Amino acid sequence: GGPTDRGSLRRDDVRAIDQLLKEGVEVGALARSYGVSYQTIYAIRMGKTWAWLTGRPVLTPRKKQ
């Protein structure tokens, strides 16, 4: 089966994750501790999801010229 973690994080979780990311906690470690996928945490870090809550800018990977 595919990932079934969509929507399993609450606002309080996301706020805590955002703070931990700022403190340098690794994405993989947070994914394991919250029981969600690496991609879920990475999307928060990149501002792709929950940006309205975290205030993070949407980061786009730099394209190589």
Residue pairs with C-beta under 8 A, 6 or more apart in sequence:
3 36
3 37
3 39
3 40
5 35
5 36
5 37
5 40
6 40
8 35
8 36
9 17
9 34
9 36
9 40
9 50
11 53
13 34
14 44
14 50
14 53
14 54
15 53
15 54
17 30
17 34
17 41
17 44
18 44
18 50
18 53
18 54
18 56
20 30
21 27
21 30
21 41
21 44
21 45
27 38
27 41
27 42
27 45
28 38
28 41
30 41
31 37
31 38
31 40
31 41
34 41
40 49
43 49
43 50
44 50
44 54
44 56
45 56
46 56
46 58
46 59
47 54
47 56
47 57
47 58
47 59
48 58
50 56
51 57
51 58
